[in-house]
Each structure stands twice: as structure tokens, then as C-alpha cells.
Amino acid sequence: MTEEVIGWDREQMAERAAQDIPDGAYVNLGIGIPEKVVRYIPEGREVIYHTENGLLGMGDAPAEGDEDPELINAGKKLVTAIPGASYFHHADSFSMIRGSHIDICVLGAMQVAENGDLANWSTGNPDAIPAVGGAMDLVAGVKTINVITQHVTKKGYPKLVENCTFPLTGVGVVKRIYSDLAVIDVTPEGFKLVELAPGVDFDYVQERTGAKLIKA
């Protein structure tokens, strides 16, 4: 018998994160699962997506046959531009980020500590390929940092921990985490459960979390 699959898949994680983005927000999406958030903004809600390579008004991936090889996001993925979108210099894009003009950023993570520290650019191993991109600017300049990540690594190690062991991207920056098992807030008291994914109970999440989890 195959093991029953519980929790959210990647698309559902992105959809859940999208539900919490308010109308009128300016949002930057990190590489990987966060990129999928653009597909799931609730009907009737306007969200303007920013990508640090110079586009404000980013849309979803293009339909087959409509690809423009010069229209990509920061992860080099093909995207579209919504009506009214604007293009600008890379430096201007980072001025928007560093000037705190972006409301929300949704990033991936290797580790998140219970105080909100984020590690998402390197494992620190000598052979690791650094992939910081614009993440350090984003966590320093964007008003709200949320994370989408699998709750544990492929080897089963917790990604939500007491203290990060990987090199930090930012200190005390993460506000909310969307994993395949739960939605969790980072509070002054530590990780606080907001919502459980379908088929998941509190003890199941706690067993896979490397820090104390507070019940809502």
C-alpha cells in the first residue's frame, strides 16, 4: 500500500499564500514555489507584481506560442506583462526595493528560525553554489517578508528551527510561513500555528518542527 498523501501540494501552498495578499499590494515573488502565487490572486483583487530585473506589472507565464524571449522574471522564467506595466533600469528596480516601496515579498527558504531569521541562499558547504540574487536587498527593504517552503528537507530534517545553521539572508525578517503542512506566524514568543493543512494535526507538525510550536 502507498502512504496516504496529506497536506498541501506546491500549487495549493501558493494558492493559500495568495489569499493573504491584500488588494492594491505591490508584491515581489522569489524563485521556485513563490512564482506560482501570481496564478492565484482571488477574483476582484488587484495586485501589482514587481520583479527586480526591471518590470512592474508582471503577469503569469505566457500561453504556448505567445512567448517573448526578452520578457522574463529575475529567475529567467518567461512571463507576461499586464496592461499598464512599466519597464525600467535594474538600478531603479532596486531603488524601489531599498526605498521600501514594495509591500510584500514571498520567498523560498532553506531554514527559518523561530525569531524570524531567514537562510535561503547557501548551505555554507565549500562546494555550495551561492544563489543570493536580490534576496538580501528584499529582506532589508520590503515591508513584509513571507516564506513558502516544504516543512522538511528531502532527508526529513526540519526547515523551521530554533536557530539557523546556514548563512543568514536576513535577521528577524520573516513574518509568516506557508509550508505543505501548515501556516505559521513568527511571533515574539516563537512559531505560532495559524492553520493546519488538510489531514494534518498539531502533533504531526510539531514532530517535524525543530522548535516549539505554539497552538493558536
N, C-alpha and C positions, 0 to 999 in steps of 0.2 A: 504494500500500500504506500502511496505517496503521502508525504506530510502535508497537512492542510495549510494552505497559504492564508495568513492573516495580515491585517494591517493594510496600508495604502501602497499602491504601486507608484512609480515615478510620476505618471500623469496625474494621479489623484493627489499626490503631495503638492504638485504645482497648482492644481485647482484649489486646494484648501488654502494655500498661501495667498492666492489671488483674491479670495473672499475678503481678506482683511485689508486690502489696499483701498483707501478711500477715494471718492470721486474727486477729480481735479489734481491728483498727485502726480509729481514728476518722479519717475522711477528708473533706476539703473538695475539691470539684471546681469548676474555673473554667469560664467560659463558652466555648461552642464545642465542639471535639472532646473536651475533657476530660469534658463532661457525659455522653458516651456510655459512659464507663468503668463506670457503675453497672450496665450491662446484662451485664457480662462477668466478674463475680467467679466463680471456679471453684466448682463444686458442693461443698457441705460446708464452705465457708469463710464465716465471719460477718464482715461489715464494716459499720460504722455510719457513714452519711453525714451530714455536717453542712452546712447552708447558712446563710450569715451573716445572712440576713433572719429567722432565728429558728426553725429546725427541726432537730432531731436525730433521725435515723431516716428520712431521705428515701429514697423508692423511685424506680422508673423512671417514665417518662411513663404517664399513665392510658390505659386502653383507651377506644376510642371509645364515647361515651355515659356514661362514668364520670367525666368531667372535673368538677373543683371549681374554679371561677374564683378562689377565695380561697386555694387551695393551690398556691403557686408557689415556684420557687427564686429565687436572687439575680439570675438573668438573665431573670426574669419568664416562665420556661417552666413550663407545667403539670407537676406531679409528683404522686406518691402518697406516703403515709406508711405505713411498715411497722408491724406490731403492736408496741406499746410505745413508739412515737415520742412525743417531747415537743415542746411549743411554748414559746417564751419571748421576752422582750423583745429588741429589736435590741441594746441595750447589753449584755445578758447574753451574747449570742452573741459579741460582740467581746471580752468578758472571757474567754471560753473560748479564743479565738484568741490574745489578748495574754498570757494566762496559760500558754501552751504546752501546752494540754490536747488539741490536735489533733495527731495523729501525722504525717499526710501530706497535702500539698496538691498537686493536679495542675493546672497552669496552662497556658494558651497563651502564645506568645511572638512578639514581633517580631524580637528578637535575643537571643542568649545568647553571652556572651564565654567564652573558654577558662578564665578564672578563676572562672566561675560567676555573673558579673554578669547580671542579667535586665532587659530592657527590654520591657514589654508593655502600656504604657498610652497612649503618644503617639509620633508620629514627630517631634515637635518643630516641624513646619511651622506657620506662622502660622494656616492655615485648618484645622488638625487638630482633631478633636473629642476632648478628653480623656476617657479611659474608665478611670480608675484603679480605681473601685469599692473593694472591700476588699483589693485586691492588696498594697498596701504593708503593711497590717497582717498579712496572711497570711504574706508572706515574712519578716517580722520575728518572728512568733510561733510559726509551725508548725515542728515538729521537722525534717521532711524536705520539700524542695520538688523536685518532678519537673515536667518540661515535656513536653507533646505539641505538635508543630509540624510543618508541612511543612518540608523541608530547605532549600528556597529559596523566594524570593518569586515572585509571578506573573510578574515580569520576569526571573527567573533569578538574582537576587542571593542570595548565601549569608545564611542567618539565623544560622549558627554562625560566629562571627568572633573575631578576636584581641581587639578592643576594641569595645564597643557605641558606636554613634554617635547613638543615640536616647536620650532622657531615661531615666534608670535607675529601675526599680521597687525594686531591692534590689542590694546589693553582695555578691558571693561567696555567693549563696544556693542556686543550682541544683546538685543532686546528680546527676540522671540526665535524659537527653533521649531521647524516643521520637519519631523522625521517620519519614517514609514510606520512608526508605532504611536506617535502622539504629537500634540502641540504643547510646547513647554515654554514658559516665560522665564527669563533671567531676572531675579529679584534680589534685593539686598540680603534676603535670607537664603538664597540659593535657587536651585531649579524648582519651579512650581508648575505642576501639571495643570493644563488648561482644558485639554480634550484628548480622549483616547481614540485611536483608530478602531474601526470595526473588528470585533473578535479579539481585542486586546484588553487585558485587565491591568490594574495598577501594579501588582506584584511582578507580572511578566516584564513590564517596562523597567521597574526598579532593578530587577536581576540583570538587566542589560545596560544599566546606567552606572558609570563609575563615580557617582557621588550621590548623596542623599536627595531623594525626590520628595517634594512636599505635595501632599494632596490638596486639591483645590477646596 
